[in-house]
Amino acid sequence: MKTLFERMSKGAVGELPPRPMKALTLWQPWASLVVAECKPYEFRKWRAPASIVGQRIVIHASARKADMREVKRLLRLLHAGGRYAAQTCLTPVDAAIAVLEQGSWPLGAGLGTAIVGEPRDGIAIGVDFGAIKVNDSSRNYHANWGWPMLEIERWAEPIPMRGAQGLWTWSTPEWADG
């Protein structure tokens, strides 16, 4: 039987990360939206550290179950379209709706990687999307800074791993890289 590393094809779904690299834990469904390339910005109350700008990081889904009230709120905004959908900064809308309608997402696992772009002010991002206010969650204080999520590489399978708040160091488990 092939290891997870052997089953992953280079390019199509990304490669396992070298050890060690930084990881960022996101609640679901936002982690899945990032790796589905529907969430071009990860919103934070703090600016991304200069040390990770331009660097590839692991996108990790927390073990916390999704708040389905937030998911339903996002779906209502996306279905309403126009300025309502714009405030979520999720694009393309149809693809984001498909991810959200799954209703279940991997928990406690790395899902893929992204390169962190130069952080942008949340208000400037709102202007780009045609929204007065941007926020993809009910946590208003989280939309101060948008971290561009670039060059997404989605893994063929989630890799179970305990996460942490903020940025932390990821080490691919031995069983995964054979």
C-alpha positions in Angstrom: 0.0 0.0 0.0 1.3 3.5 -0.9 1.9 6.1 1.8 -0.1 9.4 1.6 3.1 11.0 0.2 3.2 8.5 -2.6 -0.5 9.0 -3.5 -0.2 12.8 -3.8 0.7 13.9 -7.3 3.0 16.9 -7.7 1.3 20.0 -9.1 -2.3 18.8 -9.2 -3.0 18.8 -5.5 0.3 20.1 -4.1 3.1 18.5 -2.2 3.5 17.8 1.4 5.4 20.6 3.1 9.0 20.4 4.0 9.6 20.1 7.8 9.3 22.5 9.6 7.1 25.3 8.2 4.6 27.7 9.7 0.9 26.8 9.9 -2.2 28.9 10.5 -5.2 27.3 12.1 -8.6 28.4 10.8 -12.1 27.5 11.9 -14.2 25.6 9.5 -15.7 26.3 7.0 -13.1 29.0 6.4 -10.1 26.6 6.1 -12.0 24.7 3.4 -12.9 27.9 1.6 -9.2 28.9 1.5 -8.1 25.7 0.0 -11.0 25.7 -2.5 -9.7 29.1 -3.6 -12.9 30.8 -2.6 -11.5 32.9 0.2 -8.8 35.2 -1.2 -8.1 36.9 2.1 -7.8 35.5 5.6 -9.0 38.3 7.9 -7.2 39.0 11.2 -7.1 41.7 13.7 -3.3 41.8 13.4 -1.0 42.4 10.5 0.8 39.3 9.2 4.4 39.2 10.5 6.9 40.2 7.9 8.7 36.8 8.3 5.8 35.0 6.7 4.9 37.4 3.9 5.9 35.7 0.7 6.2 32.4 2.5 4.2 29.2 2.0 2.3 28.2 5.1 0.0 25.2 6.0 -3.7 25.9 6.1 -4.9 23.9 9.1 -8.6 23.3 10.1 -9.2 23.6 13.8 -10.9 20.8 15.8 -13.7 23.2 16.5 -17.0 22.3 14.8 -18.4 24.9 12.5 -21.0 27.3 13.9 -23.9 26.5 11.6 -25.5 29.8 12.4 -22.5 31.5 10.8 -22.6 29.2 7.8 -26.3 30.0 7.3 -25.6 33.7 7.5 -22.9 33.4 4.9 -25.2 31.4 2.6 -28.0 34.1 3.0 -25.5 36.9 2.1 -24.1 34.9 -0.9 -27.5 34.0 -2.2 -28.7 37.6 -1.9 -25.8 38.7 -4.2 -24.6 42.2 -4.9 -23.4 44.2 -1.9 -24.5 41.5 0.5 -22.3 38.9 -1.1 -19.5 41.5 -1.6 -19.1 42.0 2.2 -18.1 38.3 2.6 -15.2 38.7 0.1 -15.8 35.1 -1.0 -15.4 34.5 -4.7 -16.4 32.9 -7.0 -19.8 33.0 -5.2 -21.1 29.8 -6.8 -18.0 27.8 -5.7 -18.2 29.3 -2.2 -21.9 28.3 -1.9 -21.0 24.8 -3.0 -18.3 24.5 -0.2 -20.7 25.9 2.4 -23.6 23.6 1.4 -21.4 20.6 2.1 -22.3 21.1 5.7 -19.4 19.0 7.0 -15.7 19.8 6.7 -12.5 18.1 7.9 -11.5 19.0 11.5 -8.1 18.9 13.2 -6.2 18.5 10.0 -3.9 20.3 7.5 -5.7 20.8 4.2 -3.1 22.3 2.0 -0.8 25.3 1.7 -0.9 28.9 0.6 1.6 31.7 0.1 0.8 34.7 2.3 0.8 37.9 0.3 1.4 41.5 1.5 -1.3 42.3 4.1 -4.0 44.8 3.2 -6.2 47.1 5.2 -9.7 45.6 5.5 -11.3 48.9 4.3 -9.3 48.9 1.1 -10.3 45.3 0.4 -13.9 46.3 0.9 -13.6 49.0 -1.7 -12.2 46.5 -4.1 -15.2 44.2 -3.5 -17.7 47.1 -3.7 -18.6 46.7 0.0 -18.7 49.4 2.7 -17.7 46.8 5.3 -16.1 43.5 4.8 -16.3 40.6 7.2 -16.7 36.9 6.5 -17.6 36.1 10.1 -19.6 37.5 13.1 -16.3 38.6 14.7 -16.1 42.3 13.6 -12.7 42.9 15.2 -11.2 40.3 12.8 -11.5 42.3 9.6 -8.7 44.9 10.3 -6.2 43.1 8.1 -6.6 40.9 5.1 -3.8 38.4 4.4 -3.9 37.4 0.7 -3.9 33.7 0.3 -2.0 33.0 -2.9 -0.9 30.0 -5.0 -3.1 27.5 -3.1 -2.0 23.9 -3.1 -4.8 21.6 -1.8 -3.7 18.2 -0.5 -5.3 15.1 -1.8 -6.3 14.1 1.7 -6.4 16.1 5.0 -3.5 15.3 7.4 -4.6 15.0 11.0 -2.6 17.3 13.3 -3.3 19.1 16.5 -3.2 22.9 15.9 -2.7 26.0 17.9 -3.8 29.6 17.9 -1.9 32.0 15.8 1.1 30.9 13.8 2.7 27.7 14.9 5.3 25.2 13.5 4.0 22.3 11.4 5.9 19.1 11.1 4.5 16.5 8.6 3.9 13.3 10.6 6.3 10.5 9.9 3.5 8.2 8.7 2.5 10.7 6.0 5.9 11.0 4.3 7.0 7.4 4.4 
